[in-house]
Amino acid sequence: MITRVCNICGIEKPLEELSKNKSSLYGRKKECRECATKRTLLSKDPVKKSDYDRSRRSTISEKLKEYEKNRRGLPHRKALAAEGSRRRKARVRNAIPSDFDREGVLAMYNLSQKITAITGVKMHVDHIIPLSKGGEHNVGNLQLLAATLNIAKGSSTHYQLPHKDYPA
């Protein structure tokens, strides 16, 4: 009888107890049916999923840390991170107008830090017209937004909070 070790629970099980997958070796996944069912149910309940993820991370944290450390050190990963940083800096450099108000921009960033400290709500300084869409890096194009809203807005120019998220 052929057996395989489940990638989730780590228990060796016969092929009949593993999930089917035609493209995998022996026509079975490396995940038992119990673990697949658990994962499916967890994905539907965000609270249980976050608890499960937290407990799983704590049990295999050393493996994950080692994996991430090795992955970060790969030359193509380093080059990719550096390239993204270079592009962003170049965009900001090209977006700085001739009448750049450095003190005003710094004041916006200081204000966001103060509001974060006072209210406890993480604030971001957002470009109303994103740099990627040709916006400038000056006070007239900056606004303070809660971090969650800024992340949701992304690089769009017209973002509106979905109706269901408005406070009652």
C-alpha positions as CSV (number, residue, x, y, z in Angstrom):
1,M,0.0,0.0,0.0
2,I,1.3,3.4,-1.0
3,T,1.3,6.1,1.7
4,R,2.1,9.8,1.7
5,V,2.7,12.4,4.4
6,C,0.1,15.1,4.6
7,N,1.7,18.6,4.3
8,I,-0.7,20.1,6.8
9,C,-0.9,17.7,9.7
10,G,2.4,15.8,9.0
11,I,0.8,12.3,9.5
12,E,1.6,9.5,7.0
13,K,-1.7,8.3,5.5
14,P,-2.7,5.9,2.7
15,L,-3.5,7.4,-0.7
16,E,-7.3,6.8,-0.2
17,E,-7.3,9.3,2.6
18,L,-5.7,12.1,0.5
19,S,-7.7,14.5,-1.7
20,K,-7.9,13.7,-5.4
21,N,-5.9,15.7,-8.0
22,K,-5.3,14.2,-11.4
23,S,-2.2,16.3,-12.1
24,S,-0.4,15.3,-8.9
25,L,1.8,12.2,-8.4
26,Y,-0.4,9.1,-7.8
27,G,-3.5,11.3,-8.6
28,R,-3.6,12.6,-5.1
29,K,-2.7,15.9,-3.4
30,K,-0.3,16.1,-0.5
31,E,-3.1,17.0,1.8
32,C,-5.5,14.7,3.6
33,R,-9.3,15.1,3.3
34,E,-9.6,16.1,7.0
35,C,-7.1,18.9,6.6
36,A,-8.7,20.0,3.3
37,T,-12.1,20.1,4.9
38,K,-10.8,22.1,7.9
39,R,-9.1,24.6,5.6
40,T,-12.2,25.1,3.6
41,L,-14.4,25.7,6.7
42,L,-11.8,28.0,8.1
43,S,-11.7,30.1,5.0
44,K,-15.4,30.9,5.5
45,D,-14.9,32.1,9.1
46,P,-12.3,34.9,9.3
47,V,-12.0,34.8,13.1
48,K,-11.3,31.1,13.2
49,K,-9.0,31.4,10.2
50,S,-6.9,34.1,11.9
51,D,-6.7,31.9,15.0
52,Y,-5.7,28.9,13.0
53,D,-3.1,30.9,11.0
54,R,-1.6,32.3,14.2
55,S,-1.4,28.8,15.9
56,R,0.1,27.3,12.7
57,R,2.7,30.1,12.4
58,S,3.7,29.6,16.0
59,T,4.2,25.8,15.5
60,I,6.3,26.2,12.4
61,S,7.7,29.7,13.0
62,E,11.4,28.6,12.9
63,K,10.9,26.9,9.5
64,L,9.1,30.0,8.2
65,K,11.8,32.3,9.5
66,E,14.5,30.2,7.9
67,Y,12.5,30.1,4.6
68,E,12.0,33.8,4.5
69,K,15.6,34.5,5.4
70,N,16.8,32.3,2.5
71,R,14.3,33.7,0.1
72,R,15.2,37.3,0.9
73,G,18.9,36.5,0.2
74,L,18.3,35.3,-3.3
75,P,19.9,37.7,-5.9
76,H,16.7,38.2,-8.0
77,R,14.7,39.1,-4.8
78,K,17.2,41.7,-3.8
79,A,17.3,43.2,-7.2
80,L,13.5,43.3,-7.4
81,A,13.2,45.1,-4.1
82,A,15.9,47.6,-5.1
83,E,14.3,48.2,-8.5
84,G,10.9,49.0,-6.9
85,S,12.6,51.4,-4.5
86,R,14.5,53.1,-7.4
87,R,11.4,53.5,-9.4
88,R,9.5,55.1,-6.6
89,K,12.3,57.5,-5.8
90,A,12.5,58.5,-9.5
91,R,8.8,59.1,-9.7
92,V,8.9,61.3,-6.6
93,R,12.0,63.1,-8.0
94,N,10.2,63.8,-11.3
95,A,7.0,64.8,-9.5
96,I,8.6,67.6,-7.5
97,P,7.5,70.9,-9.0
98,S,9.7,74.0,-9.3
99,D,7.8,75.8,-6.5
100,F,8.2,72.9,-4.1
101,D,7.2,73.7,-0.5
102,R,9.4,71.4,1.6
103,E,8.2,72.8,4.9
104,G,4.5,72.3,3.9
105,V,5.1,68.7,2.9
106,L,7.0,68.0,6.1
107,A,4.2,69.7,8.1
108,M,1.7,67.2,6.5
109,Y,3.8,64.2,7.6
110,N,4.2,65.7,11.1
111,L,0.5,66.3,11.3
112,S,-0.3,62.7,10.4
113,Q,2.0,61.5,13.1
114,K,0.4,63.8,15.7
115,I,-3.1,62.7,14.7
116,T,-2.1,59.0,14.9
117,A,-0.6,59.6,18.4
118,I,-3.7,61.4,19.6
119,T,-6.5,59.3,18.1
120,G,-4.7,55.9,17.8
121,V,-5.9,55.7,14.2
122,K,-2.9,55.2,11.8
123,M,-2.9,58.0,9.3
124,H,-1.2,58.2,5.9
125,V,-0.3,61.2,3.8
126,D,-1.9,60.4,0.5
127,H,-1.4,61.9,-3.0
128,I,-4.9,62.9,-4.3
129,I,-3.7,62.4,-7.9
130,P,-1.2,59.5,-7.5
131,L,2.4,60.0,-8.6
132,S,1.9,57.1,-11.0
133,K,-0.9,59.0,-12.7
134,G,1.1,62.2,-13.1
135,G,0.3,63.9,-9.8
136,E,2.8,66.2,-8.2
137,H,4.5,65.9,-4.8
138,N,3.3,69.2,-3.3
139,V,1.0,70.3,-0.5
140,G,-1.9,71.0,-2.9
141,N,-1.9,67.3,-4.0
142,L,-1.6,65.8,-0.4
143,Q,-4.4,64.8,2.0
144,L,-4.5,62.9,5.3
145,L,-6.3,59.6,5.1
146,A,-6.8,56.7,7.5
147,A,-4.3,54.0,6.6
148,T,-7.1,51.5,5.8
149,L,-8.7,53.9,3.4
150,N,-5.4,54.9,1.8
151,I,-4.6,51.2,1.1
152,A,-8.1,50.6,-0.2
153,K,-7.8,53.7,-2.5
154,G,-4.5,52.4,-3.9
155,S,-3.5,54.3,-7.1
156,S,-7.0,55.3,-8.1
157,T,-8.0,59.0,-8.3
158,H,-11.7,58.5,-7.6
159,Y,-12.2,56.3,-4.7
160,Q,-15.5,56.1,-2.8
161,L,-16.1,54.1,0.4
162,P,-18.6,51.3,-0.3
163,H,-22.1,52.1,1.0
164,K,-22.1,49.2,3.5
165,D,-18.9,50.6,5.2
166,Y,-20.4,54.0,6.0
167,P,-21.1,54.7,9.7
168,A,-24.7,54.5,10.7
